[in-house]
Amino acid sequence: MIQAMVKLGEYEDRVLTIIKGKFGLRNKSDAINFVIKQYEQELLEPELRPEYVVKIKGLEQKGNFSHFKSLDALRKELDA
């Protein structure tokens, strides 16, 4: 486990206290970890979100994707 000393402003401290209380967390360290996990789920991995899967399937139906039988066929298409 890595430990870090973090400087927070008054507002940020209040927000962490609210998160800690709202979600029944033990301390502000848990609150910071909770916020990081939420950020990861919302912003860093959009490919796992159901809306993203629906969007990609819609693009496939519109024909915006090409299927290649081999890597060589893809390379020929890219070089053309």
C-alpha positions as CSV (number, residue, x, y, z in Angstrom):
1,M,0.0,0.0,0.0
2,I,1.3,3.4,-0.9
3,Q,0.8,6.3,1.5
4,A,0.6,9.9,0.4
5,M,0.3,13.2,2.2
6,V,-2.4,15.2,0.4
7,K,-3.2,18.9,0.7
8,L,-6.9,19.6,0.4
9,G,-8.7,22.9,0.3
10,E,-11.6,23.6,2.7
11,Y,-14.1,22.8,0.0
12,E,-12.5,19.5,-1.0
13,D,-12.3,18.5,2.6
14,R,-16.0,19.1,3.0
15,V,-16.8,17.1,-0.1
16,L,-14.8,14.1,1.2
17,T,-16.6,14.4,4.5
18,I,-20.0,14.3,2.8
19,I,-18.9,11.3,0.6
20,K,-17.6,9.5,3.7
21,G,-20.9,10.0,5.6
22,K,-23.2,9.4,2.6
23,F,-21.6,6.0,1.7
24,G,-20.7,4.9,5.3
25,L,-17.0,4.9,4.8
26,R,-14.6,4.6,7.7
27,N,-12.3,7.5,6.9
28,K,-11.3,10.0,4.3
29,S,-8.8,7.6,2.7
30,D,-11.7,5.3,1.9
31,A,-13.6,8.3,0.5
32,I,-10.6,9.2,-1.8
33,N,-10.4,5.6,-3.0
34,F,-14.2,5.6,-3.6
35,V,-13.9,8.8,-5.7
36,I,-11.0,7.3,-7.7
37,K,-13.0,4.1,-8.4
38,Q,-16.0,6.2,-9.5
39,Y,-13.8,8.3,-11.8
40,E,-12.4,5.1,-13.3
41,Q,-15.8,3.6,-14.0
42,E,-17.2,6.8,-15.5
43,L,-14.3,8.2,-17.5
44,L,-11.5,5.8,-18.0
45,E,-13.3,2.7,-19.3
46,P,-16.1,3.9,-21.5
47,E,-15.8,0.7,-23.6
48,L,-17.3,-1.3,-20.7
49,R,-20.4,0.9,-20.4
50,P,-23.6,-0.4,-21.9
51,E,-24.2,2.8,-23.8
52,Y,-20.9,2.4,-25.6
53,V,-21.8,-1.2,-26.6
54,V,-25.1,0.0,-28.0
55,K,-23.4,2.8,-29.9
56,I,-20.9,0.4,-31.5
57,K,-23.6,-2.1,-32.5
58,G,-25.5,0.8,-34.1
59,L,-22.4,1.8,-36.1
60,E,-22.0,-1.9,-37.2
61,Q,-25.6,-2.0,-38.5
62,K,-25.0,1.3,-40.5
63,G,-22.0,-0.4,-42.2
64,N,-19.3,1.9,-40.9
65,F,-17.1,-1.2,-40.1
66,S,-15.3,-3.5,-42.5
67,H,-14.5,-7.1,-41.9
68,F,-11.2,-8.6,-42.9
69,K,-10.4,-12.3,-43.1
70,S,-6.7,-11.8,-42.4
71,L,-4.2,-9.2,-41.3
72,D,-2.8,-9.1,-44.8
73,A,-6.1,-8.1,-46.2
74,L,-6.3,-5.2,-43.7
75,R,-2.8,-4.1,-44.5
76,K,-3.6,-4.1,-48.3
77,E,-6.7,-1.9,-47.5
78,L,-4.7,0.5,-45.4
79,D,-1.9,0.8,-48.0
80,A,-4.4,1.5,-50.9
